[in-house]
Amino acid sequence: MENEIKQVYAGSVVNAEYISSVLEENGIQFLIRNFQEESLVAGWAAIPIKGEASVYVFTQDYDRAMLLLDEINLSDIEE
């Protein structure tokens, strides 16, 4: 169970990078999936996914990560 991951964000790559920096500053390990970059590496382009990414954290860090995202007011960075 401690190796399971949960998604804390899905949206723009720019916001995902910002969120990852906040997580890193607070000692939370994370994983970013950049779908457009992954498709290019695989040899095809995911045109409808334009610049979308997801950020994941380990399950044991999920609550702490969500509190941090609440603090930075995720809705403000979505605008």
C-alpha positions in Angstrom: 0.0 0.0 0.0 2.8 2.4 0.7 4.0 2.3 -2.9 0.6 3.2 -4.3 0.2 6.7 -5.9 -2.7 9.1 -6.1 -3.4 12.0 -8.4 -3.3 15.4 -6.9 -3.6 17.5 -10.1 -4.5 17.2 -13.7 -4.3 20.1 -16.1 -1.7 22.3 -17.8 2.0 21.4 -17.8 2.9 24.8 -16.5 0.7 24.4 -13.4 1.9 20.8 -12.9 5.5 22.1 -12.9 4.6 24.8 -10.3 2.8 22.3 -8.1 5.8 19.9 -8.3 8.1 22.7 -7.1 5.8 23.3 -4.1 5.8 19.6 -3.3 9.6 19.3 -3.7 10.1 22.3 -1.4 8.1 20.5 1.2 9.9 17.2 0.9 7.1 15.3 -0.9 8.1 13.0 -3.7 6.0 13.2 -6.8 5.6 12.0 -10.4 4.6 14.1 -13.3 3.1 12.6 -16.4 3.3 14.9 -19.4 1.0 13.2 -21.9 2.2 15.2 -24.9 5.8 14.5 -24.2 5.1 10.8 -23.6 3.4 10.5 -26.9 6.2 12.2 -28.8 8.7 9.8 -27.2 6.5 6.9 -28.2 6.6 8.1 -31.8 3.1 9.6 -32.2 1.6 13.0 -31.3 -1.4 13.3 -29.0 -2.9 16.4 -30.6 -6.1 16.6 -28.5 -4.1 16.4 -25.2 -2.3 19.8 -25.8 0.0 20.4 -22.9 -1.8 18.4 -20.3 -0.1 16.7 -17.4 -0.9 15.0 -14.1 0.9 15.1 -10.8 0.9 12.1 -8.5 2.2 11.5 -4.9 2.5 8.4 -2.8 -0.7 7.6 -0.9 0.9 8.3 2.5 1.7 11.8 1.3 -1.7 12.5 -0.3 -3.3 14.4 2.6 -0.3 16.6 3.2 0.0 17.3 -0.5 -3.6 18.3 -0.7 -3.2 20.7 2.3 -0.3 22.3 0.5 -2.3 22.7 -2.7 -5.2 24.2 -0.7 -2.7 26.7 0.8 -1.5 27.8 -2.6 -5.2 28.0 -3.7 -5.1 25.8 -6.7 -8.2 27.6 -8.2 -6.1 30.8 -8.5 -3.4 29.1 -10.7 -6.1 27.6 -13.0 -7.2 31.0 -14.2 
